[in-house]
Amino acid sequence: MDDGAENYLVLQRKGQLFPAVTLAAYRLHRHAVWRDRAAVDPTMALNALEDVVVQATFFGDEKLNVMLENLLTTAKSFVDAVRVIQVSSRPGFGDTVQEPHRGDDDAARRKLQNTIEGFVTIARADLRIEGRWRSALSDPLAM
C-alpha cells in the first residue's frame, strides 16, 4: 500500500473511533446514580469508554493521547464520585441525588463534560474538521 492509502485507512479508522469515544463518554456522563431507589453500577459504562479509548490511542499522536488519558482519568474520577454518593446517601425523591451531595454530582458531571468537549476539539482538529462544534451536553433537551 502507498502512503496515501495508508493515511486514508488511518483517517477512516479515526473517523469511526473518535465519535465512538465521544458517545461512550456521553453515555457515562448521563449515567444515573439511582434507578428505582437502587444504586446503578457505572462499571459497564466506564469499561465501554475505556475499550474505545484504548483503541483510539493506537491511532493518536502525543497530544491526542494525552487528551484521551485525561478523559479516562476524568471518567474514573466521575465514577468514584458516583460511588461515594451511593455509599454515603440514599436516593432522593424521583431517584435524584440528595441535596448534600448534589454539588459533588454536578461538579463531577461538569468536569467530565468539559473534558469531553476538550477531547472533541482536539479530535476534530486531528481529523481536519473545520467549523464550530456544538456539544449535545450543552443542550438540556439533549439529555
C-alpha positions as CSV (number, residue, x, y, z in Angstrom):
1,M,0.0,0.0,0.0
2,D,1.2,3.5,-0.7
3,D,1.3,6.3,1.9
4,G,-1.9,7.8,0.6
5,A,-3.9,4.6,1.0
6,E,-2.4,4.0,4.5
7,N,-3.2,7.6,5.5
8,Y,-6.7,7.2,4.3
9,L,-7.2,3.9,6.3
10,V,-5.9,5.6,9.4
11,L,-8.1,8.6,8.9
12,Q,-11.1,6.4,8.2
13,R,-10.5,4.5,11.5
14,K,-10.1,7.7,13.5
15,G,-13.3,8.9,11.9
16,Q,-15.0,5.8,13.5
17,L,-13.2,5.8,16.8
18,F,-13.4,9.4,17.8
19,P,-17.2,9.6,17.6
20,A,-17.3,6.3,19.5
21,V,-15.2,7.7,22.3
22,T,-17.5,10.8,22.4
23,L,-20.6,8.6,22.5
24,A,-19.3,6.4,25.3
25,A,-18.2,9.4,27.3
26,Y,-21.7,11.0,26.8
27,R,-23.3,7.8,28.0
28,L,-21.2,7.8,31.1
29,H,-22.0,11.5,31.7
30,R,-25.7,10.7,31.6
31,H,-25.4,7.7,33.8
32,A,-27.9,7.6,36.6
33,V,-26.8,7.5,40.2
34,W,-30.1,5.8,41.2
35,R,-32.8,3.9,39.5
36,D,-35.9,2.5,41.2
37,R,-34.3,3.6,44.5
38,A,-31.3,1.3,43.9
39,A,-27.7,2.3,43.1
40,V,-26.8,2.0,39.4
41,D,-23.4,0.5,38.8
42,P,-21.4,2.6,36.4
43,T,-18.7,-0.1,35.7
44,M,-20.1,-1.2,32.3
45,A,-20.3,2.4,31.0
46,L,-16.7,3.1,32.2
47,N,-15.5,-0.2,30.7
48,A,-17.1,0.7,27.3
49,L,-15.4,4.1,27.4
50,E,-12.0,2.5,28.3
51,D,-12.3,0.0,25.5
52,V,-12.8,2.6,22.8
53,V,-10.2,4.9,24.3
54,V,-7.5,2.2,24.2
55,Q,-8.3,1.6,20.6
56,A,-8.2,5.3,19.8
57,T,-4.8,5.7,21.4
58,F,-3.4,3.3,18.9
59,F,-4.0,5.9,16.2
60,G,-3.4,9.1,18.1
61,D,-0.4,11.4,18.3
62,E,1.1,12.5,21.7
63,K,-1.3,15.5,22.0
64,L,-4.4,13.4,21.3
65,N,-3.2,10.5,23.6
66,V,-2.7,12.9,26.4
67,M,-6.2,14.1,26.0
68,L,-7.6,10.6,25.8
69,E,-5.7,9.7,29.0
70,N,-7.1,12.9,30.6
71,L,-10.6,11.8,29.5
72,L,-10.2,8.4,31.0
73,T,-8.8,9.8,34.3
74,T,-11.8,12.3,34.5
75,A,-14.2,9.4,33.8
76,K,-12.7,7.3,36.6
77,S,-13.0,10.3,38.9
78,F,-16.6,10.7,37.9
79,V,-17.3,7.1,38.7
80,D,-15.6,7.4,42.0
81,A,-17.8,10.4,42.8
82,V,-20.9,8.4,41.9
83,R,-19.8,5.6,44.1
84,V,-19.2,7.9,47.1
85,I,-22.7,9.4,46.6
86,Q,-24.2,5.9,46.5
87,V,-22.3,4.7,49.6
88,S,-22.9,7.8,51.7
89,S,-26.5,8.7,50.9
90,R,-29.9,7.4,49.7
91,P,-31.9,8.3,46.6
92,G,-33.9,11.5,46.9
93,F,-37.4,12.0,45.6
94,G,-37.6,10.7,42.0
95,D,-34.2,9.0,42.3
96,T,-32.4,12.3,42.5
97,V,-29.2,12.9,44.3
98,Q,-29.9,14.3,47.7
99,E,-29.1,18.0,48.3
100,P,-25.9,17.4,50.4
101,H,-24.3,15.5,47.5
102,R,-25.9,17.4,44.6
103,G,-23.0,19.8,44.3
104,D,-20.5,17.0,44.1
105,D,-22.5,15.2,41.4
106,D,-22.9,18.5,39.4
107,A,-19.2,19.2,39.7
108,A,-18.2,15.7,38.6
109,R,-20.5,15.9,35.6
110,R,-19.4,19.4,34.7
111,K,-15.7,18.3,34.8
112,L,-16.5,15.3,32.6
113,Q,-18.5,17.5,30.2
114,N,-15.6,19.9,29.9
115,T,-13.1,17.1,29.3
116,I,-15.4,15.5,26.6
117,E,-15.6,18.9,24.9
118,G,-11.8,19.3,25.1
119,F,-11.3,15.8,23.5
120,V,-13.8,16.6,20.7
121,T,-12.0,19.9,19.9
122,I,-8.6,18.1,19.6
123,A,-10.2,15.1,17.7
124,R,-11.9,17.4,15.2
125,A,-8.6,19.2,14.6
126,D,-6.8,15.9,14.1
127,L,-9.4,15.0,11.5
128,R,-9.2,18.4,10.0
129,I,-12.8,19.2,10.6
130,E,-13.5,22.9,10.5
131,G,-16.3,24.9,11.9
132,R,-17.9,25.2,15.2
133,W,-19.0,22.1,17.2
134,R,-22.0,22.2,19.4
135,S,-21.9,19.7,22.3
136,A,-25.1,17.7,22.8
137,L,-24.3,18.1,26.5
138,S,-24.7,21.9,26.4
139,D,-28.4,21.4,25.3
140,P,-30.5,20.4,28.3
141,L,-33.1,19.0,25.9
142,A,-30.5,16.6,24.5
143,M,-30.1,14.9,27.9
